[in-house]
Amino acid sequence: MTREELNKDIRAKVSHESNKENTKKIVKIIIKLLLFFGIIGTLFFLYTTYVSTAKVMVREYRIINQKIPTSFNGLKIVQLSDLHYGSTMLDEELKKVINLVNERKPDLVVFTGDLIDKNYKLTPKEQEKIISNFKNIKATTGKYAILGDEDTEKIATIFNQSNFVILRDEYDLIYNSKDNPILLIGVNSTSKNPDIDKAFNYYKEPTHLSNIYTISLIHEPDLAEDINYQSDLILAGHSHNGNIRIPFAKKALFKVAGAKKYDQDYYHINNSELYVSSGLGTKSGIRLFCRPSINFFRLSNK
């Protein structure tokens, strides 16, 4: 073998060894990256599924409107929404929510739709537990509910047996003294075309009070734009505020039909204040920067 051939052979061996070392380094880097992203992915899943969905917060709001009768000054309203029982909410979690409600000593409790997760098969025993828990809610003035897009007649039975009044495109006058009531309206969302005119039938009656303070319960917040009647306070659910939100941007990563425009927690629409609950359960099974919550309102005319 000539010197030239020998040098060529040596260079080939050196190149081969160098390539092997480079390949080992690349494999090590890939393995480290896979482990890193695997750990990050696992932590993300655990946090969004088991941590961020568990701690229920109470959002407190002060509602000031001169139309609120003096007898209703200090009235406390708790809004519950989108429990989606069977998702991240089961009996123990529900009991904690009921305790949070009763600690506020509300006068009025309202539920704005979607009680049971649509993919969950509720057992008779679980139904009895939900009824028992909802019966334990204490409200001095009353308990009201509307049905959401995922609710069925079975859900209506649960509310009826829990001493809730279901407003199916209906209204009720709420008194805190003999005179000057406030008007509570409930718009049903179990059909694709809620009958808003029927729900606001009060304003067609010849004896209606033109300046009465009106609270409207709707499930899908985008429906607020279709209300062409006086409505001072609108309480909605459905959007979960997006479940996953972009921090500081007040923006939902995913939007659902019925909450494409109004998915965040508060909007001022014409002469109405719209508050959208983030809900208690989940549809996707995860939450991020969007904790489950109940809304707590105090009413005052000054």
Order of alpha helices (4+ residues) and beta strands (2+ residues): alpha-beta-beta-alpha-beta-alpha-beta-alpha-beta-beta-beta-alpha-beta-beta-beta-beta-beta-beta-beta
